[in-house]
Amino acid sequence: MTDAVLVTGAFGLVGSSTVKRLAADGRRVVATDLDIPANRKAAEKLPPGVEVQYADLTDPAAVDALIAGIAPAAIIHLAAIIPPFIYTRRGLAEKVNVGATASLLTAAEKQPSPPRFVQASSIAVYGARNPHTHPDVLTAETPLHPADVYGAHKAAAEKLVRASALDWVILRLGGVLTVDPAAYMKLDNLYFEGLLPTDGRLQTVDVRDVARAFAAAITADAVGETLLVGGDDTHRLIQGDVAPAMAAAMGLVGGLPTGLKGDPKSDGDWFNTDWMDTARAQEVLHHQHHSWPEMLIETANKAGARRHLLRIAAPVTKAIFTRRAAYYGRTEPYADPWGAIAKKWADPRPDEGTP
């Protein structure tokens, strides 16, 4: 075994931040992801000393060769296809989210000195959360009831990890955010945020704190534990307040349309978000370093002079986004997130027989 830490999905939002955190901690890092032009370009920005090995994790032979060649001390498995794009690529998503996890575990178990396996999961495993009927916060013991294919994939991957012979830690992530304004300018992301019930509960977390959590999990005294990773209590927010606050920080004050509340009488018509009990995760990972107010201030600072231009443009952007919103022209009083997802992308429900 080497002292290397293998990070899969290394060029995604969480992956790139985790690689940077590990490198800053003095770890030997091997970053792996698909060999595509965007990742080649991203690799040029990695910290010095980070090794890149491209691999298709849906190919078990490639996974075997990758693990055997590195003999890592730890694997941080972040590679995944996530919402909303998972809904249109279900077959590929299952190969990545579940099949690749199985291949990594099998390859790791073959090693003379098997690595610790840190699995990235999500609170999507709990399914839709109506705050009117579920006033309690999420814990590691809250029953799993995935409402969409993403939650089902993550639940299936968790089951594989628990059944393995490896030392493992599972981190279920809340709403991961970044202070980089460019990340919020994608129209599909804005559309997706706009279809969620505005009064749903959401616990956000700075991506840099998520990276700290993963970096800590490779050595933390938490083997065999499932930990909920979210920000501190300032991150316990209401869905409809998050995007407008971030937009306002960038200068787009009042620039987003208002969505619809959730139906308090229908448990199924809510999304996979809620507040979380993060006490145990913070105790062993010490990851909470960026509060929600601090994130907004930093976002505003990064936006710089663009804030003034966006403030001027806010009325126009609101008019445009309103006409393109999921519920534009709709007369029903409550949000229908799963119906809106099906209409825009594809049926989000789990396949029959999944957890």
C-alpha positions as CSV (number, residue, x, y, z in Angstrom):
1,M,0.0,0.0,0.0
2,T,1.1,3.5,-0.8
3,D,0.1,6.6,1.2
4,A,-1.9,7.9,-1.8
5,V,-5.5,9.0,-1.6
6,L,-7.5,8.3,-4.7
7,V,-10.3,10.8,-5.5
8,T,-12.9,9.7,-8.1
9,G,-15.0,12.4,-9.8
10,A,-12.0,14.7,-9.2
11,F,-13.1,17.5,-11.5
12,G,-16.6,18.0,-10.2
13,L,-17.5,20.7,-7.8
14,V,-16.9,18.7,-4.7
15,G,-14.1,16.7,-6.3
16,S,-11.9,19.6,-7.3
17,S,-12.3,21.2,-3.9
18,T,-11.5,17.9,-2.1
19,V,-8.3,17.5,-4.2
20,K,-7.2,21.0,-3.3
21,R,-7.9,20.4,0.4
22,L,-5.9,17.1,0.4
23,A,-3.0,18.7,-1.4
24,A,-3.0,21.6,1.1
25,D,-2.9,19.0,3.9
26,G,0.2,17.5,2.4
27,R,-1.4,14.3,1.1
28,R,-0.3,12.5,-2.0
29,V,-3.3,12.7,-4.2
30,V,-4.3,10.8,-7.3
31,A,-7.2,12.4,-9.1
32,T,-9.3,10.3,-11.5
33,D,-12.1,11.2,-13.9
34,L,-13.1,10.7,-17.5
35,D,-10.6,11.7,-20.2
36,I,-12.6,14.5,-21.8
37,P,-11.4,17.9,-23.0
38,A,-13.1,19.8,-20.1
39,N,-11.3,17.6,-17.5
40,R,-8.0,17.9,-19.4
41,K,-8.4,21.7,-19.1
42,A,-9.3,21.4,-15.4
43,A,-6.3,19.3,-14.7
44,E,-4.0,22.2,-15.7
45,K,-5.3,24.1,-12.6
46,L,-4.6,21.4,-10.1
47,P,-2.1,22.0,-7.3
48,P,1.5,21.0,-7.9
49,G,2.1,17.4,-7.1
50,V,-1.4,16.1,-7.8
51,E,-1.3,13.0,-10.1
52,V,-4.0,12.5,-12.7
53,Q,-5.0,9.1,-14.0
54,Y,-8.0,9.1,-16.4
55,A,-10.3,6.1,-16.2
56,D,-13.8,5.0,-17.1
57,L,-15.2,3.7,-13.8
58,T,-18.0,1.9,-15.6
59,D,-15.3,-0.5,-17.0
60,P,-14.5,-3.1,-14.2
61,A,-11.1,-4.0,-15.9
62,A,-10.1,-0.3,-15.9
63,V,-11.1,0.0,-12.3
64,D,-9.0,-3.1,-11.4
65,A,-6.0,-1.7,-13.2
66,L,-6.4,1.7,-11.6
67,I,-6.6,0.4,-8.0
68,A,-3.8,-2.2,-8.5
69,G,-1.5,0.5,-10.0
70,I,-2.0,3.0,-7.2
71,A,-2.6,0.7,-4.2
72,P,-4.1,3.6,-2.3
73,A,-4.4,4.0,1.4
74,A,-7.8,5.6,1.0
75,I,-10.4,6.0,-1.7
76,I,-12.8,9.0,-1.7
77,H,-15.6,8.1,-4.1
78,L,-17.3,11.1,-5.4
79,A,-18.0,10.2,-9.1
80,A,-21.7,10.4,-9.8
81,I,-24.4,11.6,-12.2
82,I,-26.6,14.0,-10.3
83,P,-30.0,15.8,-10.7
84,P,-31.3,17.1,-13.0
85,F,-29.3,15.4,-15.7
86,I,-29.6,11.9,-14.0
87,Y,-33.3,11.9,-15.0
88,T,-32.5,11.7,-18.8
89,R,-29.5,9.4,-18.5
90,R,-30.9,6.7,-16.1
91,G,-29.0,3.7,-17.6
92,L,-25.7,5.5,-17.6
93,A,-26.4,6.9,-14.2
94,E,-26.9,3.5,-12.7
95,K,-23.6,2.3,-14.2
96,V,-21.8,5.3,-12.7
97,N,-23.6,5.6,-9.4
98,V,-24.0,2.0,-8.5
99,G,-22.0,-0.2,-10.9
100,A,-18.8,1.8,-10.5
101,T,-19.2,1.7,-6.7
102,A,-19.3,-2.1,-6.8
103,S,-16.3,-2.3,-9.1
104,L,-14.2,0.0,-6.9
105,L,-15.2,-2.0,-3.8
106,T,-14.3,-5.3,-5.5
107,A,-11.0,-4.0,-6.7
108,A,-10.1,-2.5,-3.3
109,E,-10.9,-5.7,-1.5
110,K,-8.4,-7.5,-3.7
111,Q,-5.5,-5.4,-2.4
112,P,-3.0,-6.9,0.1
113,S,-3.6,-3.9,2.3
114,P,-7.2,-2.8,1.5
115,P,-7.8,1.0,1.6
116,R,-10.4,2.9,3.7
117,F,-13.4,3.7,1.5
118,V,-15.2,7.0,1.9
119,Q,-18.5,7.1,0.1
120,A,-20.2,10.3,-1.0
121,S,-23.9,9.9,-0.4
122,S,-26.8,12.3,-0.1
123,I,-29.8,13.2,2.0
124,A,-31.7,12.3,-1.2
125,V,-31.8,8.8,0.3
126,Y,-34.5,10.0,2.7
127,G,-36.9,11.0,0.0
128,A,-39.4,13.8,0.0
129,R,-39.7,15.8,3.3
130,N,-42.8,17.7,4.1
131,P,-41.9,20.0,7.0
132,H,-45.5,20.1,8.2
133,T,-45.6,16.4,8.9
134,H,-41.9,15.8,9.5
135,P,-40.9,18.5,12.0
136,D,-37.9,16.4,13.2
137,V,-34.5,16.9,11.6
138,L,-32.7,14.2,9.7
139,T,-30.4,11.8,11.5
140,A,-28.3,8.8,10.4
141,E,-31.1,6.6,11.8
142,T,-34.0,8.3,9.9
143,P,-35.6,5.7,7.7
144,L,-34.7,5.8,4.0
145,H,-37.4,6.3,1.5
146,P,-36.0,7.5,-1.8
147,A,-38.4,9.5,-3.9
148,D,-36.3,9.7,-7.1
149,V,-33.8,7.6,-9.0
150,Y,-30.8,9.6,-7.6
151,G,-31.8,8.8,-4.0
152,A,-32.4,5.2,-4.9
153,H,-28.9,5.0,-6.5
154,K,-27.3,6.5,-3.4
155,A,-29.2,4.1,-1.1
156,A,-28.1,1.1,-3.3
157,A,-24.4,2.3,-3.3
158,E,-24.5,2.7,0.5
159,K,-25.8,-0.9,0.8
160,L,-22.8,-2.1,-1.3
161,V,-20.4,-0.2,0.9
162,R,-21.8,-1.6,4.1
163,A,-21.6,-5.1,2.8
164,S,-18.0,-4.8,1.8
165,A,-15.0,-6.1,3.8
166,L,-13.4,-2.7,3.8
167,D,-13.1,-0.1,6.5
168,W,-15.7,2.5,5.4
169,V,-17.2,5.9,6.2
170,I,-20.4,7.2,4.5
171,L,-21.0,10.9,4.2
172,R,-24.5,12.1,3.4
173,L,-24.3,15.6,2.0
174,G,-26.8,18.4,2.3
175,G,-27.1,21.3,-0.2
176,V,-23.6,22.0,-1.4
177,L,-23.0,25.6,-2.5
178,T,-20.0,27.6,-3.7
179,V,-19.1,31.3,-3.4
180,D,-18.1,31.3,-7.1
181,P,-20.8,33.5,-8.8
182,A,-20.2,31.8,-12.2
183,A,-21.6,28.5,-10.8
184,Y,-25.1,30.1,-10.5
185,M,-25.4,31.4,-14.1
186,K,-26.5,28.1,-15.6
187,L,-30.1,28.2,-16.8
188,D,-30.9,24.6,-16.1
189,N,-29.8,25.0,-12.5
190,L,-32.0,28.2,-12.1
191,Y,-35.0,26.4,-13.6
192,F,-34.5,23.4,-11.2
193,E,-34.2,25.6,-8.1
194,G,-37.4,27.4,-9.2
195,L,-39.5,24.3,-9.3
196,L,-38.8,23.3,-5.6
197,P,-41.3,24.2,-2.9
198,T,-40.3,27.6,-1.6
199,D,-41.1,26.6,2.0
200,G,-39.1,23.4,2.0
201,R,-36.3,23.1,4.6
202,L,-32.8,23.0,3.3
203,Q,-29.5,22.8,5.1
204,T,-26.7,24.1,2.9
205,V,-22.9,23.7,3.2
206,D,-19.9,25.5,1.7
207,V,-18.2,23.1,-0.8
208,R,-14.9,23.9,1.0
209,D,-16.3,22.5,4.2
210,V,-17.5,19.4,2.4
211,A,-13.9,19.0,1.1
212,R,-12.7,19.3,4.7
213,A,-15.1,16.6,5.7
214,F,-13.9,14.2,3.1
215,A,-10.2,14.9,3.8
216,A,-10.8,14.3,7.5
217,A,-12.8,11.1,6.9
218,I,-9.8,9.2,5.5
219,T,-8.3,9.1,9.0
220,A,-11.1,10.0,11.4
221,D,-12.2,7.7,14.2
222,A,-15.5,7.0,12.4
223,V,-15.1,3.6,10.7
224,G,-18.5,2.0,10.1
225,E,-20.3,5.3,10.6
226,T,-22.8,7.2,8.4
227,L,-22.3,11.0,9.0
228,L,-24.6,13.9,7.9
229,V,-22.5,16.7,6.4
230,G,-24.1,20.1,6.4
231,G,-23.1,23.6,7.5
232,D,-23.6,25.0,10.9
233,D,-27.0,26.2,12.2
234,T,-26.8,29.4,10.1
235,H,-27.2,27.1,7.1
236,R,-30.6,25.8,8.2
237,L,-32.6,27.7,5.6
238,I,-35.9,27.8,3.7
239,Q,-35.6,26.8,0.0
240,G,-37.2,30.0,-1.3
241,D,-34.7,32.2,0.5
242,V,-31.5,30.6,-0.8
243,A,-31.3,31.5,-4.5
244,P,-32.6,35.0,-4.0
245,A,-30.0,35.6,-1.3
246,M,-27.2,34.4,-3.5
247,A,-28.5,36.4,-6.4
248,A,-28.7,39.5,-4.3
249,A,-25.2,39.0,-3.1
250,M,-24.1,39.1,-6.7
251,G,-26.1,42.2,-7.3
252,L,-29.2,40.7,-8.8
253,V,-31.5,42.1,-6.1
254,G,-35.1,41.0,-6.8
255,G,-34.0,39.5,-10.1
256,L,-35.5,36.0,-9.6
257,P,-39.2,35.0,-9.8
258,T,-41.0,33.7,-6.7
259,G,-41.9,30.0,-6.9
260,L,-44.7,28.1,-5.2
261,K,-45.1,26.7,-1.7
262,G,-45.5,23.0,-1.1
263,D,-48.8,21.3,-0.4
264,P,-48.9,20.8,3.4
265,K,-51.4,17.9,3.0
266,S,-49.3,15.9,0.5
267,D,-46.1,14.3,1.7
268,G,-45.2,13.1,-1.8
269,D,-45.1,16.6,-3.4
270,W,-42.0,17.8,-1.7
271,F,-38.3,17.5,-2.5
272,N,-35.4,15.6,-1.0
273,T,-34.2,18.3,1.4
274,D,-34.4,19.0,5.1
275,W,-32.5,20.2,8.1
276,M,-29.9,17.8,9.5
277,D,-28.3,16.8,12.8
278,T,-24.7,17.4,12.0
279,A,-23.3,17.2,15.6
280,R,-21.6,13.8,15.2
281,A,-20.1,14.7,11.9
282,Q,-18.7,18.0,13.3
283,E,-17.4,16.2,16.3
284,V,-15.2,13.8,14.3
285,L,-14.6,15.8,11.1
286,H,-14.4,19.4,12.3
287,H,-15.5,20.6,8.9
288,Q,-17.8,23.6,9.6
289,H,-15.7,26.7,8.9
290,H,-17.9,28.9,6.7
291,S,-21.2,30.3,7.9
292,W,-24.1,31.2,5.6
293,P,-23.7,35.0,6.2
294,E,-19.9,34.7,5.5
295,M,-20.6,32.9,2.3
296,L,-22.9,35.7,1.1
297,I,-20.3,38.4,2.0
298,E,-17.6,36.4,0.1
299,T,-19.9,35.9,-2.9
300,A,-20.5,39.7,-3.0
301,N,-16.8,40.4,-2.8
302,K,-16.1,38.0,-5.6
303,A,-18.8,39.5,-7.8
304,G,-17.0,42.8,-7.6
305,A,-17.9,45.5,-10.1
306,R,-20.4,43.1,-11.8
307,R,-22.7,43.7,-8.9
308,H,-23.6,47.1,-10.2
309,L,-24.3,45.9,-13.7
310,L,-26.5,43.1,-12.4
311,R,-28.4,45.4,-10.1
312,I,-29.3,47.5,-13.2
313,A,-30.3,44.3,-15.1
314,A,-32.4,42.8,-12.3
315,P,-35.8,43.9,-13.5
316,V,-35.1,42.5,-17.0
317,T,-33.7,39.2,-15.7
318,K,-36.8,38.8,-13.5
319,A,-39.1,39.2,-16.4
320,I,-37.1,36.7,-18.5
321,F,-36.8,34.1,-15.8
322,T,-40.5,34.5,-14.8
323,R,-41.6,33.5,-18.4
324,R,-39.2,30.6,-18.4
325,A,-40.1,29.4,-14.9
326,A,-41.5,25.9,-14.3
327,Y,-44.8,27.2,-13.0
328,Y,-45.3,30.1,-15.4
329,G,-49.0,30.4,-16.3
330,R,-50.0,27.6,-13.9
331,T,-53.1,28.1,-11.8
332,E,-52.7,25.4,-9.2
333,P,-51.7,26.9,-5.8
334,Y,-48.9,24.4,-4.8
335,A,-45.6,23.3,-6.2
336,D,-45.4,20.0,-8.1
337,P,-41.6,19.3,-8.2
338,W,-41.8,15.7,-9.5
339,G,-44.3,16.6,-12.1
340,A,-42.3,19.6,-13.2
341,I,-39.1,17.5,-13.4
342,A,-40.9,14.9,-15.5
343,K,-42.2,17.6,-17.9
344,K,-38.8,19.2,-18.3
345,W,-36.5,16.2,-18.3
346,A,-38.0,12.7,-17.6
347,D,-39.8,10.7,-15.0
348,P,-37.7,11.0,-11.9
349,R,-39.2,8.1,-9.9
350,P,-37.1,5.1,-8.9
351,D,-37.3,1.9,-10.8
352,E,-39.5,-0.7,-9.3
353,G,-37.7,-2.9,-6.8
354,T,-35.1,-0.3,-5.8
355,P,-34.9,0.7,-2.2
